[in-house]
Amino acid sequence: MHNDIRFIIAQVAEVQLSYKSKVSAKDRPMVRNSQDTYDILMQIWDQDTLELAESFKVLFLNRANRVMGVYSLSHGGMTGTVADPKLVFIAALKAAACNIILAHNHPSGNLTPSSADISLTEKMVQAGKFLDINVLDHLIVTADGYLSFADDGLM
């Protein structure tokens, strides 16, 4: 048994946090409303899978609502995907995001949120409050349009 503190410290993993952007803050897209969000998402979403399989993405925004980055959280099947709140907020904290916007697609084209969509959104909003990260919106996107939880009073 080693009681030497140097041996114990050598066995502990080092954690580093960093965020580097090649785009200056003033050149990042700004989100002013749900239409801006949808337009940004449609530029980055794989159009070949939009109507095939569900995916979940998170936009990270700074205090001025400029997009710092996008996190492709999960890619699932035709009727669902997993969105683990822990992974969302691990990434948001690492990116030093002040605000986030959640988004997932419905390959069916149906913009009606499921009870699971509503429950997940509520869970994310509560987690964000605890961490002082605002969940500004949750969009369901399709090739033909979107539903904004914020615009529709669902959050």
Order of alpha helices (4+ residues) and beta strands (2+ residues): alpha-alpha-beta-beta-alpha-beta-alpha-beta-beta
